[in-house]
Amino acid sequence: MPEWTLRSETASIPLARKLATDALPGLSSDSLDAIALVVSELATNCVRHAGTVFRLEVARQRTDLVWIDVTDNDAGQPVVGNPTPAQLHGRGLHIVAALARQWGVVPAALGVGKTVWCTVAV
């Protein structure tokens, strides 16, 4: 499974998108767009909320499914926001949920941190 460790900085967000989509050749542009958006939202959450380095993993699980996970070292847990239409932030996990077949959060086995994972149909 391809994996990368990225810094907690804004430049890591487009880099994460590129790494993920480049690692999945042969997918349709619609599938790559969905994967890029999911990765972007998860990476943005790491940069904005966790503030730690984070690990991105992507893999084709079957011919019709891609696995994505992002792991950080922050003790905080993801929160599905409930933003008003006027608020600019707080929709990331809603976007992930809308594009993913499944998603979830796994706390770190040792120490602090968690992995947010999802599967995207392709």
C-alpha positions as CSV (number, residue, x, y, z in Angstrom):
1,M,0.0,0.0,0.0
2,P,1.6,3.3,-1.0
3,E,2.1,5.6,2.0
4,W,3.6,9.0,2.5
5,T,4.4,11.1,5.6
6,L,3.6,14.8,5.1
7,R,4.2,17.9,7.2
8,S,1.5,19.9,8.9
9,E,1.6,22.7,6.4
10,T,-0.8,24.1,3.8
11,A,1.5,22.9,0.9
12,S,0.9,19.3,2.0
13,I,-2.7,19.4,1.0
14,P,-2.3,19.7,-2.8
15,L,0.8,17.4,-2.5
16,A,-1.4,14.8,-0.8
17,R,-4.0,15.0,-3.6
18,K,-1.3,14.6,-6.3
19,L,0.4,11.7,-4.5
20,A,-2.9,9.9,-4.1
21,T,-4.2,10.3,-7.6
22,D,-0.7,9.5,-9.2
23,A,-0.7,6.3,-7.2
24,L,-4.0,5.1,-8.8
25,P,-3.4,5.0,-12.6
26,G,-6.2,3.9,-14.9
27,L,-9.1,5.3,-12.9
28,S,-11.7,7.5,-14.6
29,S,-11.4,11.2,-14.1
30,D,-14.6,11.2,-12.1
31,S,-13.1,8.6,-9.7
32,L,-9.9,10.5,-9.4
33,D,-11.8,13.7,-8.7
34,A,-13.7,12.1,-5.9
35,I,-10.5,10.6,-4.4
36,A,-8.7,13.9,-4.7
37,L,-11.5,15.7,-2.9
38,V,-11.6,13.1,-0.1
39,V,-7.8,13.2,0.4
40,S,-7.9,17.0,0.3
41,E,-10.6,17.2,3.1
42,L,-8.7,14.6,5.3
43,A,-5.4,16.3,4.8
44,T,-6.9,19.7,5.5
45,N,-8.3,18.4,8.8
46,C,-4.8,17.2,9.7
47,V,-3.2,20.5,8.9
48,R,-5.9,22.6,10.4
49,H,-6.9,20.6,13.5
50,A,-4.2,18.1,14.4
51,G,-1.2,20.2,13.6
52,T,1.1,17.1,13.5
53,V,2.8,15.3,10.7
54,F,0.4,12.9,9.1
55,R,0.6,9.7,7.1
56,L,-1.5,9.2,4.0
57,E,-2.1,5.7,2.5
58,V,-4.1,4.8,-0.6
59,A,-4.6,1.4,-2.2
60,R,-6.8,-0.2,-4.7
61,Q,-8.6,-2.8,-2.7
62,R,-10.6,-4.4,-5.5
63,T,-11.3,-3.4,-9.1
64,D,-14.2,-1.2,-7.8
65,L,-12.9,0.1,-4.5
66,V,-10.1,2.4,-3.2
67,W,-9.0,2.5,0.4
68,I,-7.7,5.8,1.8
69,D,-6.5,6.5,5.3
70,V,-4.9,9.4,7.1
71,T,-3.2,9.0,10.4
72,D,-2.1,11.9,12.7
73,N,-0.5,12.1,16.2
74,D,-3.1,14.4,17.8
75,A,-5.2,13.4,20.8
76,G,-8.3,15.3,19.4
77,Q,-11.1,13.3,17.7
78,P,-12.8,14.3,14.4
79,V,-16.1,16.0,14.8
80,V,-18.7,16.1,12.1
81,G,-19.6,19.7,12.0
82,N,-23.1,21.3,11.7
83,P,-22.2,24.6,10.0
84,T,-24.8,27.1,9.0
85,P,-24.9,28.1,5.3
86,A,-23.0,31.3,6.1
87,Q,-20.1,29.5,7.8
88,L,-17.1,28.8,5.6
89,H,-15.8,25.7,7.4
90,G,-17.1,22.6,9.0
91,R,-18.2,20.5,6.0
92,G,-15.1,18.3,5.4
93,L,-16.4,15.1,7.0
94,H,-19.8,15.6,5.4
95,I,-18.0,15.7,2.0
96,V,-16.1,12.6,2.9
97,A,-19.3,10.8,4.0
98,A,-21.0,11.8,0.8
99,L,-18.3,10.5,-1.4
100,A,-17.2,7.4,0.5
101,R,-18.9,4.0,0.6
102,Q,-17.8,3.7,4.3
103,W,-15.7,5.8,6.6
104,G,-14.6,5.7,10.2
105,V,-12.1,6.6,12.9
106,V,-9.7,4.2,14.7
107,P,-7.9,5.5,17.8
108,A,-4.1,4.8,18.0
109,A,-3.3,1.5,19.6
110,L,-0.5,3.1,21.6
111,G,-0.1,6.7,22.6
112,V,-2.1,9.5,21.0
113,G,-3.5,9.9,17.5
114,K,-6.0,8.3,15.2
115,T,-6.6,7.1,11.7
116,V,-9.5,8.4,9.7
117,W,-10.2,5.9,6.9
118,C,-12.7,5.5,4.1
119,T,-13.4,3.5,1.0
120,V,-14.4,5.1,-2.3
121,A,-16.1,3.3,-5.1
122,V,-14.5,3.6,-8.4
